[in-house]
C-alpha cells in the first residue's frame, strides 16, 4: 500500500489512512468471499431456526388448549391442574439460547402433587440442541474471523513492502498510523455487518411473521451493537498479532490460532470446566426418558404412589438446579472471551438465556403457592367435591382461579442482566487497543 504524507494531508492524516485502507479492503477477495458465504449461511440458518420456532409455537398453542380442555372437563378439585407454558421467543431466530433443554412446561397440582417440569419436544429432539447454529453464533464466528483476516498483515505486511519505513520517515506518528488503519478496517467491516443486520431483520419479518417495532426492534439493534463491539475488539487483537510478527505467514498463523482458541476451543473448555466444578449430583437412572430434560406431554399409564412421585420430583428438581448452576458457571466463564461474551449478550437480549429460565421456574413456584391457597379456600366451601362428583352438583366453581400467565422480561431487566457482558466487550476493546499501541510503538521496522 502506498502511503502519501503531504502537507495538504497532515490536517486529516488519520482519515486519509482510513479511506486508503477502506478502498483496499473493499476490493479484497477475502472480504467479498467471506461476506457472501456468511449471507448464504444466514439464509439457511434462518430458515431452519424459523422452522423450529413455528414447531415450538404450535406445540405451545396445543399445550395451552390441552390445559383449557382439561379444566373444562374437571368435575372435582383434585382434577384441577394448572399449566404454565413458556412461549417461544421470536428473537430465538437470532439466539437460540437454552431452547427446551431445561423444560418449558410446568404442571402445577398444588396440594395434590409436586411440580412437574417438562419439555414440550420429544427427548430425541432435545439431544441435538447443544449443537444448534443460530445467527448469533454465525456472526460470532464470521465477524471475528473477518476482523482477524483483515488486520493480521497490516503492520508486518507494510514492513515487508517497505511502505511502513517510508511513512515513518515522513514523520508519520505511529499512533496515527495505528488509528487510521483500525478505522479503515472497521469501516470495511461495517458493510458486511449492515448487510447481515438487514438480512436478519428481513428474515425476522418475513419468516417469523411478527412486526419489528418497539422493544423487539430495539433488542435486535442492541444485538447488532454487541456485534460491533466484538468486531472492534477482534480488529485490535488482529493488529496485536500483526505487530508481534515480522512476516505475514507468522502473523496469519498467530491470528488464525487466536480465532480457533476464542471461537472453538474456549467454549468447549468453559463447558468442560463448568461440568467439573458444578457436577450434577444424581444418577443417570433417576433421569428417565420422562425426566426433567425430556418429558413428553402425555400422561403415564402406570401411576406411581404419591411418596414415590414426590421423591422422584425432588430428584428431578435437584438435577435441574444443578444443571442451572452448571450453566451459570459456564456463563461466568464466558466473560473471559469476547466471542463468548457476545453470544451470552445476544441470548440475554433475545430472552433465551438462563436468567429467563430461572424467572420461569420462580413464577411456577409462586403460582403453585397461589394455587394451593385457592384450593384451600374452595375446599372450605365445597368439602364434598375434593375427589367426588355427582351430576346434580353442576359445573365446578373455578372463580378466582390463579391465572397461569408468564409476563415477558422487560428490557430494563435484560439490560441489567447483560451489563457484565457489555463491560467485558468494552474492556477487551480497551485492553487490546492499548496492547496494540504499545506493540506498534516498539515495533522494529528495520530489515534483517
C-alpha positions, 0 to 999 in steps of 0.5 A: 500500500502506498502511503502519501504524507503531504502537507495538504494531508497532515490536517486529516492524516488519520482519515486519509489512512482510513479511506486508503485502507477502506478502498483496499479492503473493499476490493479484497477477495477475502472480504467479498468471499467471506461476506457472501458465504456468511449471507448464504449461511444466514439464509439457511440458518434462518430458515431452519431456526424459523422452522423450529420456532413455528414447531415450538409455537404450535406445540405451545398453542396445543399445550395451552388448549390441552390445559383449557380442555382439561379444566373444562372437563374437571368435575372435582378439585383434585382434577384441577391442574394448572399449566404454565407454558413458556412461549417461544421467543421470536428473537430465538431466530437470532439466539437460540439460547437454552431452547427446551433443554431445561423444560418449558412446561410446568404442571402445577397440582398444588396440594395434590402433587409436586411440580412437574417440569417438562419439555414440550419436544420429544427427548430425541429432539432435545439431544441435538440442541447443544449443537444448534447454529443460530445467527448469533453464533454465525456472526460470532464466528464470521465477524471475528474471523473477518476482523482477524483476516483483515488486520493480521498483515497490516503492520508486518505486511507494510514492513515487508513492502517497505511502505511502513519505513517510508511513512515513518520517515515522513514523520508519520506518528505511529499512533496515527498510523495505528488509528487510521488503519483500525478505522479503515478496517472497521469501516470495511467491516461495517458493510458486511455487518449492515448487510447481515443486520438487514438480512436478519431483520428481513428474515425476522419479518418475513419468516417469523411473521411478527412486526419489528417495532418497539422493544423487539426492534430495539433488542435486535439493534442492541444485538447488532451493537454487541456485534460491533463491539466484538468486531472492534475488539477482534480488529485490535487483537488482529493488529496485536498479532500483526505487530508481534510478527515480522512476516505475514505467514507468522502473523496469519498463523498467530491470528488464525490460532487466536480465532480457533482458541476464542471461537472453538476451543474456549467454549468447549473448555468453559463447558468442560470446566463448568461440568467439573466444578458444578457436577450434577449430583444424581444418577443417570437412572433417576433421569428417565426418558420422562425426566426433567430434560425430556418429558413428553406431554402425555400422561403415564399409564402406570401411576406411581404412589404419591411418596414415590412421585414426590421423591422422584420430583425432588430428584428431578428438581435437584438435577435441574438446579444443578444443571442451572448452576452448571450453566451459570458457571459456564456463563461466568466463564464466558466473560473471559472471551469476547466471542463468548461474551457476545453470544451470552449478550445476544441470548440475554437480549433475545430472552433465551438465556438462563436468567429467563429460565430461572424467572420461569421456574420462580413464577411456577413456584409462586403460582403453585403457592397461589394455587394451593391457597385457592384450593384451600379456600374452595375446599372450605366451601365445597368439602364434598367435591375434593375427589367426588362428583355427582351430576346434580352438583353442576359445573365446578366453581373455578372463580378466582382461579390463579391465572397461569400467565408468564409476563415477558422480561422487560428490557430494563431487566435484560439490560441489567442482566447483560451489563457484565457482558457489555463491560467485558466487550468494552474492556477487551476493546480497551485492553487490546487497543492499548496492547496494540499501541504499545506493540506498534510503538516498539515495533522494529521496522528495520530489515534483517 
